[in-house]
């Protein structure tokens, strides 16, 4: 098929996807933004109240605590997941016997759903803590580190695959040249390997950043925000505001809009920062 034919029939093939995108994303998003300025229980009884919902958000102590908790969780999760995934990727690109089996084993947790993982790790962690007469909801720090362990266990394998691909795409001539010039293993790592795989780092950082900030299923299953909403993350706080507090649907929708703006802003800043490193290479 030549270029003229492709241009001629492109709208026909693209139209179904475009319609699905508009119906499934654009329309609900616009409606959601509108409802954030309304008081409502259903879409049909929405009453415009202006910025009232937004002003109530920042006087909500649970929301502000959830925001701080989510930011701290995201920082720790992004660092630990990417560092461990990169270390494992380095180990699995050194020609170790059985590398393919190890890659498969590390990747498998990513295939398990978040709710199931949450309940599995709740049983495991509570089983360990039971020896000390405690549970994961005894203290907020237990829930925090429990979610960090869960998130690492689920995500490291997926990020490891991306890092392995990045390491394997580094030209062997560059590494050989560095070795000939007398560069140590650490110098080769930081001066050659890491700069040459910044695209992989960009992807992995973006995925871990957004996934950690949007965490919901695992948070709900593992702690459900206990004790006293101290381990409640933003997505769970929005869910509970919308569904568990009658009459606050508009506030929940406003929180969802703020949540979207925060995630979008952080993701764009991260992409810009890491992409600039790629350009410099």
C-alpha positions as CSV (number, residue, x, y, z in Angstrom):
1,X,0.0,0.0,0.0
2,X,1.5,3.3,-1.1
3,X,1.5,6.6,0.9
4,X,-1.4,8.0,-1.1
5,X,-3.6,5.0,-0.3
6,X,-2.6,5.1,3.4
7,X,-3.5,8.8,3.7
8,X,-6.8,8.1,1.9
9,X,-7.9,5.2,4.2
10,X,-6.3,6.4,7.4
11,X,-9.5,8.2,8.7
12,X,-11.6,5.1,8.1
13,X,-9.3,2.9,10.3
14,X,-8.6,5.6,12.9
15,X,-12.2,6.7,13.3
16,X,-13.4,3.7,15.5
17,X,-10.4,4.2,17.9
18,X,-11.0,8.0,17.9
19,X,-14.7,7.5,18.8
20,X,-13.9,5.1,21.5
21,X,-11.3,7.5,23.0
22,X,-13.8,10.4,22.9
23,X,-16.6,8.3,24.5
24,X,-14.4,6.5,27.0
25,X,-12.1,9.3,28.1
26,X,-12.7,12.8,26.8
27,X,-16.4,13.0,27.5
28,X,-16.1,11.5,31.1
29,X,-13.2,13.7,31.8
30,X,-15.0,16.9,30.8
31,X,-18.1,15.8,32.7
32,X,-15.9,15.0,35.7
33,X,-14.4,18.5,35.7
34,X,-17.9,20.1,35.4
35,X,-19.2,17.9,38.3
36,X,-16.3,19.1,40.5
37,X,-17.9,22.5,40.5
38,X,-21.3,21.0,41.5
39,X,-23.2,19.5,44.4
40,X,-24.8,16.3,43.2
41,X,-25.7,12.7,44.1
42,X,-26.3,11.7,40.4
43,X,-25.3,13.3,37.1
44,X,-28.9,14.4,36.5
45,X,-29.3,16.4,39.7
46,X,-26.0,18.4,39.6
47,X,-26.3,22.0,41.0
48,X,-23.5,24.5,40.2
49,X,-21.8,25.8,43.4
50,X,-18.6,27.2,41.9
51,X,-15.3,26.7,43.8
52,X,-16.9,25.6,47.1
53,X,-15.8,22.0,46.7
54,X,-12.2,23.0,46.0
55,X,-12.0,25.3,49.1
56,X,-13.2,22.4,51.3
57,X,-10.4,20.1,50.0
58,X,-7.6,21.9,51.7
59,X,-9.4,22.1,55.0
60,X,-9.7,18.3,55.0
61,X,-7.1,17.0,57.3
62,X,-7.4,13.4,55.9
63,X,-6.8,14.6,52.4
64,X,-3.7,16.6,53.3
65,X,-2.3,13.7,55.3
66,X,-3.0,11.3,52.4
67,X,-1.2,13.7,50.1
68,X,1.9,13.8,52.3
69,X,1.8,10.1,52.9
70,X,1.5,9.4,49.1
71,X,4.4,11.8,48.3
72,X,6.7,10.1,50.9
73,X,5.6,6.6,49.7
74,X,6.3,7.5,46.0
75,X,9.8,8.9,46.8
76,X,10.8,5.7,48.6
77,X,9.1,3.4,46.1
78,X,10.7,5.0,43.1
79,X,14.2,4.9,44.5
80,X,14.0,1.4,45.9
81,X,12.3,-0.2,42.9
82,X,14.6,1.4,40.3
83,X,17.8,0.8,42.2
84,X,17.0,-2.9,42.9
85,X,15.7,-3.5,39.4
86,X,18.8,-2.0,37.9
87,X,21.1,-4.1,40.1
88,X,19.2,-7.3,39.2
89,X,19.4,-6.3,35.5
90,X,23.2,-5.9,35.8
91,X,23.5,-9.3,37.4
92,X,21.3,-11.0,34.7
93,X,23.3,-9.5,31.9
94,X,26.6,-11.0,33.0
95,X,26.0,-14.4,31.4
96,X,24.9,-16.2,34.6
97,X,23.7,-19.7,34.0
98,X,19.9,-19.9,34.0
99,X,19.4,-16.2,33.3
100,X,16.2,-16.7,31.4
101,X,14.6,-18.6,34.2
102,X,15.6,-15.9,36.7
103,X,14.1,-13.2,34.4
104,X,10.8,-15.2,34.2
105,X,10.7,-15.7,38.0
106,X,11.3,-12.0,38.7
107,X,8.7,-10.9,36.2
108,X,5.9,-13.2,37.4
109,X,4.7,-11.1,40.4
110,X,3.7,-8.3,37.9
111,X,1.1,-10.7,36.4
112,X,-0.9,-10.9,39.7
113,X,-3.7,-8.4,40.4
114,X,-3.2,-5.7,43.0
115,X,-6.1,-6.8,45.2
116,X,-4.9,-10.4,45.4
117,X,-1.3,-9.2,46.1
118,X,-2.6,-7.0,48.9
119,X,-4.4,-9.8,50.7
120,X,-1.4,-12.2,50.1
121,X,1.0,-9.8,51.7
122,X,-1.4,-8.9,54.5
123,X,-1.4,-12.6,55.5
124,X,2.4,-12.9,55.2
125,X,3.1,-9.7,57.2
126,X,0.5,-10.4,59.8
127,X,1.9,-13.9,60.2
128,X,5.3,-12.5,60.9
129,X,4.1,-9.7,63.2
130,X,1.9,-12.1,65.1
131,X,5.0,-13.4,66.8
132,X,5.3,-10.0,68.4
133,X,1.6,-9.7,69.2
134,X,0.9,-7.0,66.5
135,X,-0.7,-6.7,63.1
136,X,0.1,-4.5,60.0
137,X,-2.5,-2.0,61.2
138,X,-1.0,-1.7,64.7
139,X,1.1,1.3,63.6
140,X,1.2,3.4,60.4
141,X,4.9,2.7,59.9
142,X,4.1,-1.0,59.5
143,X,1.5,-0.3,56.8
144,X,3.9,2.1,55.1
145,X,6.8,-0.4,54.8
146,X,4.3,-3.2,54.1
147,X,3.2,-1.3,51.0
148,X,6.8,-0.5,50.0
149,X,7.6,-4.3,50.2
150,X,4.5,-5.1,48.2
151,X,5.2,-2.5,45.5
152,X,8.8,-3.6,45.2
153,X,7.9,-7.2,44.9
154,X,5.3,-6.5,42.2
155,X,7.2,-3.9,40.1
156,X,10.9,-4.8,40.2
157,X,10.6,-7.6,37.7
158,X,8.8,-5.4,35.1
159,X,11.4,-2.6,35.5
160,X,14.2,-5.2,35.4
161,X,13.1,-6.3,31.9
162,X,13.3,-2.7,30.7
163,X,16.7,-2.2,32.2
164,X,17.9,-5.5,30.7
165,X,16.8,-4.3,27.3
166,X,18.7,-1.0,27.8
167,X,21.9,-2.7,28.9
168,X,21.8,-5.1,26.0
169,X,21.5,-2.2,23.5
170,X,24.8,-0.6,24.7
171,X,27.4,-1.1,22.0
172,X,30.1,-3.5,23.1
173,X,32.7,-1.3,21.5
174,X,32.1,1.5,24.0
175,X,32.6,-0.8,27.0
176,X,35.7,-2.3,25.4
177,X,37.1,1.2,24.7
178,X,36.5,2.2,28.3
179,X,38.3,-1.0,29.5
180,X,41.2,-0.3,27.2
181,X,41.5,3.2,28.5
182,X,41.8,1.8,32.0
183,X,38.4,2.6,33.4
184,X,37.4,0.7,36.5
185,X,34.1,-1.2,36.7
186,X,32.5,1.7,38.6
187,X,33.7,4.3,36.2
188,X,32.4,2.2,33.3
189,X,29.0,1.9,35.0
190,X,28.6,5.6,35.8
191,X,30.3,7.1,32.8
192,X,29.3,4.6,30.0
193,X,26.4,2.3,30.9
194,X,24.1,4.6,32.8
195,X,24.4,7.6,30.4
196,X,23.8,5.2,27.4
197,X,20.6,3.8,28.9
198,X,18.9,7.0,30.0
199,X,15.9,6.2,27.8
200,X,15.3,3.1,29.9
201,X,15.7,5.1,33.1
202,X,13.2,7.6,31.8
203,X,10.6,4.9,31.1
204,X,11.1,3.1,34.4
205,X,11.1,6.3,36.5
206,X,7.9,7.5,34.8
207,X,6.1,4.1,35.3
208,X,7.1,3.8,39.0
209,X,6.3,7.4,39.7
210,X,2.8,7.4,38.3
211,X,2.0,3.8,39.5
212,X,3.1,4.7,43.0
213,X,1.2,7.9,43.1
214,X,-2.0,6.2,41.8
215,X,-1.8,3.2,44.1
216,X,-5.2,2.0,45.1
217,X,-5.9,-1.7,45.0
218,X,-2.9,-2.7,47.1
219,X,-3.6,0.1,49.6
220,X,-7.3,-1.0,49.9
221,X,-6.5,-4.7,50.4
222,X,-3.4,-4.4,52.6
223,X,-4.4,-1.7,55.2
224,X,-7.6,0.0,53.9
225,X,-6.1,3.2,55.4
226,X,-5.9,1.8,59.0
227,X,-5.1,2.8,61.6
228,X,-7.3,5.9,61.7
229,X,-6.7,6.7,58.0
230,X,-2.9,7.1,58.7
231,X,-2.0,4.8,55.8
232,X,-4.6,6.1,53.4
233,X,-3.2,7.2,50.1
234,X,-4.8,9.8,47.7
235,X,-6.7,7.4,45.5
236,X,-8.2,5.6,48.5
237,X,-9.1,8.9,50.1
238,X,-10.9,10.1,47.0
239,X,-12.8,6.8,46.8
240,X,-13.9,7.0,50.4
241,X,-14.9,10.6,50.1
242,X,-17.0,9.8,47.0
243,X,-18.7,6.6,48.2
244,X,-18.5,6.5,52.0
245,X,-19.6,10.0,52.8
246,X,-23.2,10.9,51.5
247,X,-23.4,14.4,50.2
248,X,-19.7,14.8,49.5
249,X,-19.7,13.4,45.9
250,X,-18.8,16.9,44.6
251,X,-15.8,17.2,47.0
252,X,-14.7,13.7,46.0
253,X,-14.8,14.7,42.3
254,X,-12.9,17.9,43.0
255,X,-10.2,15.8,44.8
256,X,-10.1,13.6,41.7
257,X,-9.4,16.7,39.5
258,X,-6.7,17.9,41.8
259,X,-5.2,14.4,41.9
260,X,-5.1,14.3,38.2
261,X,-3.4,17.7,38.0
262,X,-0.8,16.7,40.6
263,X,0.1,13.4,38.9
264,X,0.2,15.1,35.4
265,X,2.4,17.9,36.6
266,X,4.9,15.6,38.4
267,X,5.0,13.1,35.5
268,X,5.7,15.9,33.0
269,X,8.4,17.5,35.1
270,X,10.0,14.1,35.6
271,X,9.9,13.3,31.8
272,X,11.3,16.7,31.0
273,X,14.2,16.3,33.5
274,X,15.2,12.8,32.4
275,X,14.6,13.5,28.7
276,X,17.0,16.4,29.0
277,X,19.7,13.9,30.1
278,X,19.0,11.9,26.9
279,X,19.5,14.9,24.7
280,X,22.8,15.7,26.3
281,X,24.1,12.2,25.5
